[in-house]
Amino acid sequence: MPLIHAVFFTLHDASPAKVNELVKACHEYLTDHPGEVYFAAGPRNPAFVRPVNDQQFHVALVVVFDSKESHDIYQQAPRHNQFIELQKANRKEVRVFDADC
């Protein structure tokens, strides 16, 4: 069963440069993993200000994996762990939502 891995990052410094740095790092380290069927990463769109829109993040990451097993392998992948270490100082909060799809 496919799995959605959605991650929402809140940064210490939400300047355009730091947001862009994180988005770029997502594309560099978190793409092309085995079992990955969809990848997207980008900044929060400030035009969406409806009451239901969460404004408490700066960058969103969505990866769809073909299975929980592929997701679990990704969690231990060297590039994924390198991303976590390199971006640790930049992030204030990370919220992760995993769901079957």
N, C-alpha and C positions, 0 to 999 in steps of 0.2 A: 504494500500500500504506500503511495507517495506521502511525503511528509513536508509540511511547510515549516521553515525555520525563519522566523521574523525577529529582527533585533533592532531596537531603538536606542540610539546613543544620545545622551545629554553630555555636552562638553563643558569643561571649565571655562574655556575661551571660545565663545561662539562667533568669533570674527569670521568673515568669509574665507580668509586664508586658512584658518584651522579647520573649518568645515570642509573645504576643498581638499585639504591634506588627508582627512579621514576618508572621504569618498574615494580619493585616488588610491589610498592604501587598501581599501576594500577591493577595488578592481585589481590591484596588483597581487594580493595574497589570498583572496577568497574565491577566485574564479577557477574554473576548469578542474574541479575535484571529481574523483570517480563517483558516478551516480548522480551528479548534479544535472538537473534537467532545465532549470531556470535560475537566473541570477539577476538581481537588480540592486543598485545602491545609489542613493542620492540624498540631497538636502531636503528638509521639510519645506513644502511649498507654502509661503506665507499668505497666499491668496485664499486658502481654505480656512475660514474663521467661523464656521458654523458652530453652534454650541456643542455638537458631538465631536468636533475635531480636537484631538489632543495637541496642545501647543507646547508640551513639556519635553520635546526632543529636538535635536538638530539634524541628525542623519538617520535614515532608515536603510536597513539591509533586509532583503528577502531572498532566500535561497530555497528552491524546491528540490528535494532529493527523491530518487526513485524508491527509496525504502528507509526504514529506521536504521538498518544496518549500514547503509551508505552515510547517513547522518552521523552515526556513532564513529565511523572511521574518520570522517571529516573532523570531528571534535579532537581527535588525537593527531591529526596531520601536522607535520613540522611547519608548513606555511601558515596554517591557522594559528598555531601556538606562537609563531614569530610575530604575526599580526597583533595578537593580544599583548605581547611584551612591548612591541614598538609603540603601541597606542595607549598603553596604560596611563601615562602621565596626562594625556590629552582628555581622557574621558572622566566625567564626574559620576555618571550613572549609566548602567547598561540594563535594559529590560529585554528579556528573551521570551518569545512566545512560540512554542512548538505545537503543531496540530496536524492530525491526519487529514488528508484530502483525497 
